[in-house]
Structures are given as structure tokens and as C-alpha cells.
Amino acid sequence: MTRRQLLATATAGFSAPSLRAARRPNIVLLFADDLGYGELGCQGNSQIPTPNIDSIARTGVRFAQGYVSAPFCSPSRAGLMTGRYQTRFGHELNPVGKQNLLPHVGLPATETTMAQELKTAGYRTAIVGKWHLGGVEKYHPMNFGFDEFYGFLHEGHFFQPRTNTSIVSRLRAKEPPYDDNNPLLRGRQEIVEEEYYTEALAREACQFIDKARRDPFFLYVPFNAVHSPMQARPKDIDRFANIADPHRRIFAAMLASLDDAVGAILGRLRQHQLENDTLVVFLSDNGGPTAELTSSNLPLRGGKGLLYEGGIRIPFLMKFPGRLQAGQVEQTPVTSLDLLPTFLAAAGARRRAKLPLDGANLLPWLTGKTLVGPLRERPLYWRFATSGAIRAGDWKLVKQRRPQEPDKPWELYNLAADPSETKDLASAQPTIRQRLLAQWESLNGEMVEPTLNKA
């Protein structure tokens, strides 16, 4: 089955009568920042309890081979929001600092977000947290389908409220000035926040649920935890007195606070008896930066910024009570690009935008396994600066190039036998190498130049 045939099959049935007849489900998308593959309890971490996030896996599906479309924050979010490879529209690189204010750097108006699609279908929509898809007015999230916004526009923000100096910080010597020209906003109005920021995001998300509970709603909560700066509340740090490394202890406290926030949001759904009417997804925007945060991406190689598995394979959880079997652990590769068509299918909504999607509706496969073969074999593509990768079936071709290694060759790995990418098989399997390279080059020919390079 070709990629076009797969997508046609996978996106069929967006307006299925059975879905239209039932109450349209709410959709809650929880998006962590820089959370490594191996940091959750359900992913094998016994050091930092994450019972609330783990409950999504326990009552739903854990995708053991879940991917994002980029190894950095902003391009990953562009792919997530549009269901399309961000390299198709130039949002390939990661704007930081003053680059966020460049007038040509942000999500193009030609693209359509999941919020726009769901709003057209009658959903109330809100974003609570980090946007990072353009820092000037034309890229404001309320121009892309969100009815409400509480958060910030750039790549990061300090967790410490201006009025609270008790937060414990472990800052790098050259910590970026995250807050410069990057105020906290409610809608378009600047505000001052009094609470620890992760807790504030939970508060705002719960308040939106309170207001919107009688209508179908889409709530997108892109946390900035556990992204730097390393800042945590003393009461959370005290929970991890058994961790000797003070850097790791602060990270653990930040992750515990993130888990508490997820628990508060899930608890509010239960309070309003919405749990059985809500599709909940949790994932991270990229792998964890180990040196910066102590993140673990084990057993994978590499981390944030790299196209090895540790940079792009992430915790990926989904629950949909009554539709998905609890406790599933799925090994078929899936991608964040699949979420937009999956959400539309769950909502029984017709897609408004004309541009083709790169993701597939996962519901037919998850409920009946009808697409497991095509989904396993479809090519997943990545390009970031001078690096590239493609996965098809168990095979992955990757060229991870740095400035000091401009001629580094393509490497080939069998991920079923070698998920840690330790044994390069490019020389031993030239036919497979050439087949994947031809697929990568074909897809790459559809992409455009990075917008950030046009400054």
C-alpha cells in the first residue's frame, strides 16, 4: 500500500454516523517539554513516581515506539498542530531569543491547525502554556483557532513568580533570558502570575474545563516543564531527599509537579463526570537534554537535538474509555502527526483544509487492527538542518551531522534487534540502505528551505 493509499484509508470515516450520533468527545492534549523517553514510571523509571501520567497508560494505550516530527521544540509543535511535516512549510529550525520576534518566523497562515479544524466542527478551544510558533501578533495562537490563551509565546519562561523568591533554582552560567520580550499573557493582555508556573497551568486548564464542560471542547496544555531553567518548589524538592545529586533532585521535583498538574486536570474531568467522554493524549515535544537536565532517554541513543532515537522517540500515551482497551502496549510506530486526523475522526468531523496530511487516523487500527500492516511499513521522515532520517518497518537510516562532521555518512540500524542504535549495518546491508535513501530523497524533494535561514 502506498503512502497516499494508507492516508486515504486511515482518514476515511471522519463523519461516521455512529460518532455523529453519540456525544462528541472532549479532547485533552497534554504536551510535556524536554521529557526524556525513560523518565516516567510506565516507561521504566522507578526513581521518580509519576502515578497520574502513568494512569493514562494503565487505562489506555502506551505507544512504545511513538515519535515526534523533530528533535527540537518549535518544529515539533508545528508538525503536531498541523498534522504535516513542518519541513513542507519551512518551519524546520528552532527559533530562540530574539529570533522569536522575526516577522517571517512562525506558523504560516497557509497552514491549518487542529484547533481551527475542531473549532469549525463546533468545539470550544483553549491553549494553556507554551506556544513557540511565532512571537509577533500575526502568529498569536488566537489567530490559529484558539478561543482562549493563557501562556507565553517564546521557547521558555522562568517558573518563579516575581513575588515568590522561595523557589529553588539551579541555573546554568549562561541561562537564556527567557522572559525578555516574552510576557505571560491572558489572551493578548500581559499579566503577572503569583503561583509556581506548572501549578498555574493546571489551575487555568481546570478553570477552562469548568467553563466549557457542557460543550465539546479541545484543551491543549503545552507545559514548559521539564524544560530549563531548573526551578522547583522546596516542598517538591523535599519529596526526593533520597536523591543525592542536587541537580537531579530539582529535576525530580519539577517532574513531580508536572505529574501533580496532570493529576489535577484528570481529576477535574472526573469531578464533572467527563472522564468517559474525553480522549486524553500525553506526549513530549522531543527527547530530553541529558547534560542540561539529567534527563534519561534510556535505552535509546542520544537526546534532544539529535535524530537518533533518543531525540525523536518520546513517551506517547492515549486513553479513550469505552473505545480503547485499557493497558495496551503497542509496538507499531506512530507519530505526533497522527493526532490531528485521529482527533477529527473521534469528533466525527470533516476536515476543512485542502492541504494533504502526513499523519493517519489511528482509531481503525487501535479498535480493530485493520491498518497494522500499512502503519508498520509506512516511511517516517525527518530533516533537521544538515541531518536527516527515515524509518520504514524495523529499519532506520540516519545521517546525524555536526559542523565538525560535514561528510559523515548515512548509518543504518535494525531497531527491532538494536533499538539503542549501536551497530551500523550500512555496509552489511547496501540494498536496504539504498532503498531507504531513495525513499528519503523522494520525500525530501517535496520539502522547502527553512524559513529561519531567510532572515
Disulfide bonds with the S-S distance in Angstrom:
none
